[in-house]
Amino acid sequence: MQIEGAIALVTGANGGIGKYYVEALQAAGAARIYAGARNPNSVSEMVAADPQRVIPIQLDITDEQSVSTATTKCQDVTLLINNAGIGLLKGFISAPDLSSAKAEIEVNYFGTLLMCRAFAPILKANGGGALVNMLTILAKANLPMNGSYSASKAAALSMTQGIRAELTQQGTLVVAVMPATVDAGMSKHFPPPKVAPEVVAQTALQAVIDEVEDVYPGEQATEMAAQLLLDPKAVEKWMATMLPVD
């Protein structure tokens, strides 16, 4: 699939990586970019900079009516980028209650699944296209200080693999994007190295062009993915040293 001429929808377009997806799509020649956000005013600057191509869409991926409304407005989508997500930096046992874990599952798993289900028929009608799920290397190795987030992304990775299998016959490419620490708001308290969000977006779009199903933007993610193949238990033990902060 080529990005030039594509009709894209980016969820969480106002977020730390979302705006870079919009910019990368613009640079690659996308014909139209729907910028999804719970508050469309939050994407007003990017819309004002390119009003012919960037279209604001009110979208809460956890709300079935909101997603349904978006499908009626975006019937021409050929590239869905599920970027919206949350990470609340909570452990499993140390968290005061289950509210954080439930919120992360609701957005990162159920919200992403809702979008995939809603737009799969649209992608099929438009020739197959591509579906990109913004995940993390933590989907493959739990980071205890962000434990419930890691678990929600692990669920999303498994879901991505299942959706990939189901959508193969309709010709939809399904890409899992798994960076490590991204230099964005969600990871502002994390130490370097960090991968720039624009690199994540550019790498993800190149994966769509090259039909790469699993992509690991940045050196840190690439190295961790290799280590997980060689000695997953060693990675688990290393990650276990990074415990939640009281």
N, C-alpha and C positions, 0 to 999 in steps of 0.2 A: 504493500500500500504506500502511496505517496502522500505526503502532507500537503503539498501544493495542490490547491483546489479543494481540499477536504472541508467538510462542515463539522466543526468540533463543538463539543459541550464540555466545559471544565467545571466540576463542582468545587466548592470552597475556593472560588477564584479570587477572593479577597484575602486569602491566607498567606502564610509565609512562603509557600511554594507555588500556590495557585497563580499569583500574578506573573510568575516566571514562566509558567506553562502558557499563559496567554501571550506573553512577549515572544516566546519561542515559536509558537504557532504563527504569529504575525510574521516573524522573520523567515519562516519556512514557506510562506505563501498560502496559508489557509484562506479559503474564500470567505468563510464566516466563522465567528467564534462566539458561542453563547457563554457568557460569564455568569455562572450560577452562584448565588449567595443568599443567605437568609434575609439580608437587608440589601436590596439592589443599590441603594445609595452608596454603599461601601465600595462599589466598583465604578463610581461615577468618573473618576479621573481617567481610567483606562478607556472607558467608553468615549469620553470627550476627546481623547487623543486620536481615536480611530472609529468614529461613529458609523461609518459605512460597513465595517466588519465586526466590531465588538458590540454584541447585543446583551444588555443586562436581563437576567432571568431570576425572578424570586424563587428560591429553591431551598427547602429544608429537607434533606434526604431522609430524615426520620419520620416525615409526615406523608402518609400515603396520598392525601389529596393534593399536597404541594407537588409531589412527584408526578402524579397523574396530570395535573395542569401543565407541568413542564413538557410532558410528552406531546400534548396537543399543540404546543407552540414550537416544538423542535422536531417536527416530523422528517426533516431533511438530514438529520445527523448521520455522519458516516464514521465519526471517531468520538467515542465517549471516554473521558478521562475522569475517573473516580478519585479525586484528590482530597475531598473533604474528610477530615478526621480529627480526633482529639486524643491527647495524652496527658494524664493528670498526675503523673509521678507518684503513684501509690504502690505499696507492696500488697501482698495478699493478707498476711496476718497482722501486720502493723497498721494497716488502714483502719480508721475508727469504725467504719461500717462498709456496706457493699455499694454505696451510692456511686463511687467512682468507677468501680468495675462494671456496674450496670450501664452507666453512661457511655463508657468506652465500647462495650459490646453493642449497645444500641446504635451508635454512630458508625464505628469502624467495621462491624460485621453486618448487622441487620440493615443499616442505611445503605451500605454498599451493595448488599444483596438486592435490596428493593430497587435500586437504580439499574442493576444488571437485568433484573426480571422485566422492568418497565421498558428498557431500551433495546433489549435483544430483538424483539420483533421489528423495530424500526431499523436497526442495523441490517437485519435480514432483507427487509424490503428495499433497502438502498444498496444491495449488492454484497453484504457481508461486513465490510469495514473492519474496524478494530475497537477493542475495549481495553483500556489501561487501568489497572488497579494500583494505586499508590500504597505500597506496603512498607516494609522495613526489614533489615536483616534480623531484627529482634523477633520476627515471625518464626525464625529457625533456631534462635537461642535466647532463652529468657534472661532479661536483665532485671534482677530482683528489685532494684530501686525504682523501676518502672514496670513492675511485674504484671499488673492486670492489663496494662496497655499492650505489653508483649503478647499476652494470652489472646487478647482481642484480635491482634494482627495475625497470630498463628491460626486462629479460626478463619480469618479472612483469606489467608494463603490457601488453606485447605479448600475453602469455598471457590477460590479462583481456579484451582486445579480441576474441580468438578465442573464448573461452568465452562472451562476450556474444552473439556470432553464433550459436554452437551452441545456446544455451539460449533464444533468442528464441521458438521455436515452442512451448516448454513454458510460456511466460509468466513466466519468471524475470527480474526486473530485476537487472542487474549494474552495480554502482557502483564506480568507481575514485576513491579519496580521495587527493588529492595536495597536502598542506600543504608549506610550506617548513620553516624551523627551528621545531621544537616545543619548548616549555619543559618538557622531560622529561629523564630521566637520560642518554639516548643523546646528547643535544645540550648537555650541561652546560658543555662547554668552548667552545661556539660563541658569538659575539657577538650582541647583539640586532640587529634586532627578532626576537622569538619569539612564536609564537601559543600561547595557553594550551591544554593538552590537552583541557580540558572544552569549549572552543570547537570543536576538531576533532571531537569526538564528537557534539556537538549539530548541527554543520553537516552531518556525514555522515548522521545520522538524518533531518534535514530534506530532504536530497537523496533519500533513500528515499521519503519522503512525496510529494515533488514530482516524482519520477521523473526526476531529473537524473543522467545517466550518469557524467559527469566533474565533480568538484567540487574547488575549490581553497580550503581553509579559510585564513583570515587574509589580511591586506593584502599581505604579502610574496609569497605564492604567487600571488595574483590578479594582481599586477603582473608577476611573472615569466612567467606564462602568456601575458599580453598581449604582453610583449616577445618571447617565443618565436615568436609569430605574425608580428610585425612584422619582426624581424631576428634569426633564430636564431643566425647566425654571431657577431653581436656578443655575445650571451649566452654562447656558447661561449668567446670570447676573454676575457670578464670572469671567468668561472669558472676559466679556465686560470691566473689569477694566484694562486689559492689552492691551493698545492702541499702535498704531504704533509710532515709535520714529521719530520725525521731522529730 
